[in-house]
């Protein structure tokens, strides 16, 4: 068969198929348009109007707590639920600043109140071992006056006042911290307050009450400096001086009677030299000092001074010695050893 003949056959078959398909579609359209409708429009509207309104949001929100209760709290195994005890929440209490009480820093061994000049009142204190204070003050203690600050690391604490009634009153750099007071420990003891005449060197309105702790007075064996121009006479030094004063005067101190350059009269005892480390040096004696008076009594010779001290040793427990050096007068105070 030739190619031309085959093309003619394919074209003829295509025309027949196209004509048959068109006739088929035409018949469906005619039948559909001529048939009666399967439902009435009014009936459809009536049915739709009778249906309840089910309109609503297409999404719903569920609380997270409900989901937790369903999937976490619910026991899918069927076992009884575990009783959960809820602990009530407690509000934390405000502890406030953390302060170290003064009584944990130091102890008061001695107080002296000056009623006429409160700023001259003083107290002798010892720092406790766990106070953090180091150096000489930690080993020997120190004398404090109103306005003085404590040693490092407690330099933020200062002494406001020193009175027999209130004790030592301390104030702080932190103004919100209330003041604190500390006094010597009380114990049964006999207290002797010497009475002096108005012309004595003792300042009016001064009461000295040396006290110790746990019923024992503080009694160093050697004389100890407890403040500026203030000494506590040691018990051993006191006994040695009473028995061997002539030896010490002859071998440790060079002295002579001093004359007033204007009047030419004897007015004191001049110390020319003092042996270093001697008992006289421990009592504060220094070259150039001129002893003018003892407790208001003028002295112009060593024998006069010794006689005065021996005649009044049972009367005084505090000795105030007026000393002049290069025209400047100062008062050195000595406390006798306690008999307690």
C-alpha positions, 0 to 999 in steps of 0.5 A, a space after each residue: 500500500 502506498 503512503 498516499 493511500 494510507 493517508 487518505 484512509 486515516 483522514 477518512 476515519 478521523 472525519 467519521 469519529 469527529 462527526 460521531 462525537 459531535 452527534 453524541 454531544 448534541 443528543 445529551 444537550 437536547 435531552 437535558 434541556 427538555 427533561 423536567 428538573 429533579 427538585 423544586 427550588 422552593 422545596 430546597 429553600 424550605 429545607 435549608 431554612 429549617 436546619 439549625 444554625 451551626 455557624 461558629 469559629 473555625 478554631 477554638 482556644 484551650 487553656 494550657 492548664 487544661 491540656 496539662 491536667 489532661 496529658 500530665 496529671 491524668 494517670 492513663 495506667 489506671 492507678 490511683 492519683 498520687 496525693 500532691 501536697 502543696 507547700 505554702 509559699 513563705 515570703 523571705 524575711 528581710 534579715 537586714 544588714 549584718 553587724 558585728 556587735 561591739 561586745 564581740 570586738 573589745 572588752 572595757 577594763 577601765 573607765 574614767 569620767 571627767 565631769 568638767 571636761 567630758 572630752 578628757 574622759 577615757 577608757 582602757 580597752 582590750 581587743 578580742 582575739 577574733 576581732 581582726 585587730 593586729 599590732 601593738 593595740 591587739 597585744 597591749 590594748 589602748 586608751 580611747 577618748 571621746 571622738 577616737 576611732 577603733 583600730 583597723 578593720 573597725 575604723 568605722 566605729 568611733 567613741 561618742 562618749 564615756 560616762 560611768 552611767 552609760 559606759 562607753 557609747 559607740 557610734 558608726 559611719 553607717 547612720 542607720 546603725 543604732 548606737 551601742 554601749 559597753 561598760 566594765 563587768 561589775 563585781 564585788 570589790 571595795 572602792 576607795 576614792 581619795 579626797 583631796 583639798 581644793 589646792 591639790 593638782 587633781 582636777 575637780 569633778 573627776 572620779 577614777 574607777 579602775 576595774 578588772 574582769 571576773 573579780 580580778 583587778 588588772 595588775 601588770 608586774 611592770 609599769 605600762 603606759 596606757 595613754 598619752 602621759 598616763 602610766 599604770 605602775 607595775 606591782 613588781 616595779 612598785 615593790 622594787 622602788 620602795 626597797 631600792 629607790 636609793 640604788 636606782 637614783 644613784 645608778 640610773 638617773 642623774 639629777 639635781 635641784 633646778 633653779 628658776 632663772 629669773 628668781 634664782 630660787 629652787 623650783 624643782 628637780 631637774 633630770 640630767 640623764 636617764 639610763 636606757 631601759 631602766 626602771 626610770 625610763 619605763 616610768 617616762 623619765 626623760 633628759 631635760 624634765 623638771 619635776 615641779 609638783 606631785 599632786 599639787 605639792 611643790 617639790 624642790 629636791 629628791 628627798 622632799 619628793 620621796 618624803 611626800 610620797 611615803 607620807 601619802 601612799 595610803 591616801 592617794 591611788 592616783 599621782 599627778 606629776 607636773 613636769 616642765 621641759 623647755 618651758 612647756 608644762 605637762 601633767 603625767 598621771 600614775 596609777 598605783 597597783 590595786 590591792 585587789 
